[in-house]
Amino acid sequence: MSNPLSQLNELGQSPWIDFIRRTFMTNGELTKLIQAGEIRGATSNPSIFEKAIGGSSDYDDQLKDLVRQGITDPKKIFDELAIVDIQMAADHLRPVYDASGGKDGFISLEVSPGAANDTQATITEARYLWGRVNRPNLMIKVPATPEGVPAVETLLSEGLNINITLIFALDVHQAVINAFLNGLEKRAAAGQPIDRIASVASFFVSRVDTEADKRLMALAEVETNPARKEQILGLQGKAAIANAKLAYELFQQSFGSERFAALHTKGAQVQRPLWASTSTKNPAYRDVIYVEQLIGPDTVDTMPPATIDAFRDHGDAVVTITQDIAGAHQTFDDLKAVGVDMADVTHKLQIDGVKLFADSYNDLMDKTAKKVSELQSQVTH
């Protein structure tokens, strides 16, 4: 029986896993997924690390060593723990990176949220992490905030691989694409190679439905016209996929341009859309809907382990991302007609996303500090 996960790669989409934990690598689970052709990359974030470090003993030995060295600052400790994990993941994924000619096989590591609204701080931290991890298949993750986007341009011009995250809106996606093209043009103008620079634009999916559906429900509750109420409720679960399909349309237009063609002659890769937040939040929706509806060439889908298992079990792998683009535009028109402002939805989601990112990071620092405190007493006795 064919495996829907490995079929994705045949259709031009790279399945990545949105998960990292030390035992996941040391016990051979990650290698097994890679060798089966089910996983071609990985992403990490503070929430994943918080669960891994705070909820397991995987890191206790390294933590004890750091405490013995007198390192107790939670951020410094987290950096040390994360760098080891990211290096291990990069080494596991290196065969994919080599076999694909540097087009796949990446692991992402995020700059801290304190840098999210500071261009120079983002650049400084990204350079530091890039140098410390020292792997060609690392991607530095930078939020697509107004301050993050110019940092992306600079970092790409310096030859770093970049994952631009927390993209919800089409205008932000356009700004991210422009930053990518600007960065490569600057680097090429300086006589530097651009053929090994990889970038993904992480476009978030399910959260869009969560917010849009909430607004639709509020509108339906006060609507007295039965036909209009039915129209409003009929739009539930449609905003996210429409938004992502329009983002892919924008990607095709931008990378089918003469501007990119000039870079492509110098070996430039496209900046692939990466579908993030693809687990289904609403139990009323099919558990793999956000994977099945966004399959197509030059895309990445990063999935948590449960979504990977679900798609392997009962996913349908066919190209869908280019289907019914006119319908996606119509969905946006319909949402506007009933009173849902998608520009406001996506703007709110980006602000909320940066806050959630910061909250997860702060929880991570608290959990790390607590672990350090516990281990200090063990080390000193």
N, C-alpha and C positions, 0 to 999 in steps of 0.2 A: 504493500500500500504506500502511495507517495506521501511524503511529509510536507504539509503546507508551509512550514517554517523554512525549510531549505528551498522550496519552490520560489519563495519571495526573491531570492538572489537571482534566479533565472529570469525574473520579470523586471530586474533592474533596481530592486529595493534591497537595502541592507538592513537586516534585523539586528538591532543592538539590545543589550540587556541593561535595564536601568537599576543596577544593583552592584554593590561591592561589599565584600567582607573577607577577611583574611582566610578563614577556613574554607570559604567557597573556592579559593585558589589552591590552598595547600592540600585539600582532599580530592582534587582532580575534577570537581564538578564543572568548573569553567572550561578546562581542557576538553572534557567530554562534549560539551555544547559546541565548542569551536570545531572539533574534529568531525562532528556529525553534520557540519555545515549549517547549523541552526543559528549561530551567533557570529557576527562579524565585527563587533565592537561593543563598547560599554560606556555608560555614563555614571557619574557619581554626583551626589549633592549633600549638603549638610544634614538633611533629614536621614538619609541612608547611613551616613557615618555615625550619626547620633544613636541610631538603633544598634549599629554594629559595635561601637565602642562602649556605650552605656549598658547595652543589654546582653553582653557576653563577656567571657573571660579570655577571648582570643588575643587581646592586646596586653594582658597583664604582665607578661615577661618583659616586653619592650618598655612598658610603663615603669616597671621597677628599675630597669637599667637607667632610664632617664632621670628618675627620682634620685637614684644613687649618685648620678652626675650633678645633682643640684638643680636640674631643670624642673621647675614647678609651674611656670606660667602656662595656663591652659592653651593659649594660642600656639605657643612654641611647641608644646607637647603634641597638639593636634597636627601641626604641620609635619612633625617627625613621623607620626603614625600614618598619616595620609600619604606622605611621600613614599614610604615603603610599600603600602598597598598599591598605589598607582604604578610604581615601578614594576611590581610583580604582575599586575594586570597587563601592563604594556609588553612585558616580556612574553606572557602567555599569548598575546594577540600579535606578536611580531611576525609569525609565519604568514598571517593573513595580510599584514601590511606589505611584506616583501613580495608575496605572490600577486598582489593587486597592483604592484608598482607604485605604492604609496597613496593609493586612492581609498583604502579602507583599513580596518584593523586598529582603530583608535580607542583611547580611553581619555575621558575628560576630567579635569580638576578645576574647581571653581575658585575665583578670587573671593576674598572674604566680603561680607556685605558692607563693611565699613568703607570699602572702596567703590561701592555701586554708584554713588552720586559724586564721585571725584575722579575726573579723567586722569590726572597725573598719578594719583594713588593706585588706580587700576593698572596703569602702565608699569609702575614700579613693582607692584606685587606680581603681575604676570611675568615680568622678566625674571624675578627671583624664583618663582615656581618652575618656570621653564628651565632655568639653569640647574636647579636642585634635582629635578626629576631626570633631566638629561636623557630623554628618549625621543627618537624622531616621530614616534606614533602617539605622542601626547597632544591633546587639544586643551588649551586654556579656555575655561568657560567665563564669559563676560556678559553680564546682563545688558539687554538692549535699552538701557536708560538714555536720556539725552546726553548724559556725561559718559556713558559707556561706549556709545557708537563711535565718537572720535578716537577713543582709545583703541578700538578695534582696527581702525584705519592705520594708526601708527604701528601697532603690533604686527599686522599683516605685512606692512612695508619692511619690517625688520626680520621677516621670515618665520614668524611663529604661526602654528596652526591654531585656529580660533573657532570655538563653538559659541555663537552668540545666542544667548538664552532669554527666556521670558518675552518672546514675541507673540503678541495676540492680534495686533492690528495690521491691516494692509499697508498703511502709510509708514509704520515702523519697519515693516519688512522691506519696503522700498528703500528706506534710509540705510538699512543694514546691507542690502545689495550694493548700494552706491558706495558705502564704506569699503566693502570688499574690492570693488572695481578700482576705487581710488588708491587703496593700499597696494594692489598689484601693479597699477600704472606707475606709482612712485618707485616701487622696487625695480621694475623693468627699466625705468628711465635712469636709475642709478647703476644700471649694468649688472644687476643681481639676478640670479635665476629665480623663476617663479613656477617651475614645473612640479616642485615637490611641496607646494603650499596647499594645505587642505583646510576647508572651512565648511561648517554647517550652520544653517539658520534654524534654531530650535523654535518651531511654531507650535504653540500649545493648543490642544484640541478640546478635551472633555470639559475643562473648566468654563469654556465659552457656553456650552449648553447649560451648565449648572446656573450661570448668571442669567442667561437669556430666558431659560425656562422659569426661573423665579419671577422675572418681570412679566412674562406671559401669564403666569398663574394669577398675579396681582391684577392684571388687566381683565382677565376672565371673570374674576370674582365680583367685579363691579359692573360688568357688562350686562345689560338687560335684554339686548337683542339676541335671540337664540342663534340666528344664522351667523352673526358676527362673533358670538362667543365660540361657536364651533370652529370658525376660521382661526381665531386666536389660539385655541387649544391644539388645532391641527398643525401649528408651526413648532410645537414642542419637539425637541430632539433633532432639529434641522439646521440650527444656526452654526454649530461647530463644524460640521462637514462642509457646509457651503463656504464658510470662512476659509477653511483649509484649501478647498478646491480653487477658490479665487487667488489664494496665495501661490498655488502651483501655476496658475495661469500667468501671474505676475512674474514668477521665476522663468517660465518658458519665454515670455516676451523679452525679459532683460538679458537672458543668456542666448537668445537667438538674434541679438542685436549686432550691428557692425562694431560697436565699441568692444564687446566681448570677443568677437571674432579676431580682432587685432591682438588681444592677449592670448587667445587660444593658439595662434600661430607660434607663440613663444612657449607653448606647453601648458598654459594655465588650465586648471580644472574648474568645473563649475562649482559654485557654492550650493551644495545640496540642501533642500528643505529637509529638516528633521522633525518628524511628528512626535511631539512630547505630550505627556499627560494623556496617554491612549488607553488607560484602564477605564472601564465604564463605571461612572459614579452612581448612575440611576439604575437600580435593579430592574426597572421596567424595560430597559433597553438590552439588546443582545450584548453579551459580555465581550464580544470581539468586534463590535460594530465599527469602532474607530480605527481598527487595523484593516478590516476588510474593505472599507469605503475609501481608503487613501493609498492604495497600492499602485505604484507606477515607476517608470524609469527615473534614475538620478535622485532617489529619495532614500531617507533613512527612517526607520521606525524604532524608537527606543521603548521597550516594554518592560514592566516589572515582571518578576518570575511567574506570578499567577496568570498574567495575560499571555505570556509565552506558552505556558502549559495548556491554557484554554485554546489558543490558536493552533497549537500542534495537534490537539485532540479533535477539534471540529471547525477549524478555520477554512475559508474558501479563498484560495490564492488565484485571483484573476486581476488583470489591470482594471482599476476603477477610477483612478484619480482624474482621468480625462473625460469621464462619462458625464453627460448632462451638465456642462458648464453653464449653459443658458438657464437651466433650472436653479443653479446656485445663485446666479444674478437675480432671478425671479424671487428666490427665497429672501434675499436682502431687501428687495422692493416690497415684498409682502410684510416683512418685519417692520419696515419703516411705516407702512400704511396703517398698521395696527397700533403703532406708538412705541416700538422698541428701537432705540437709537443705538445701532451697533458700534458707532464710534465711541459713544459713552460707555457701552458695555466693555469694549476692549481696553479703553483707557483706565477704567476702574480695575480691571483684572491685572493690568501691568502694575499699578500702584499696590494692589493687594499682594501680587506675586513677590514684589521686592520686600514687602513687610513680612510675608510668610518665610521668605528666604532668611531674613534677619532674625526672625523668631526662632527658626530651626537652628540657626548658627548659635544664637544665645543659649538655647537648650543644650546644644552640643558642648559649649564652653562650660556650662554648669555641670553636666554629667562628667566631663573630663576632670574638672576641679574636684568633684566628689570622689572620683576614682583615685586621683592623686592623693587626696587626704587619707583615704582608706589604706592605700599602699605605703604612704609615708610611715604610718604607725607600724606596719609589718616590716618595713626595711630597717627601721631604727631599733626593733626588738630582736 
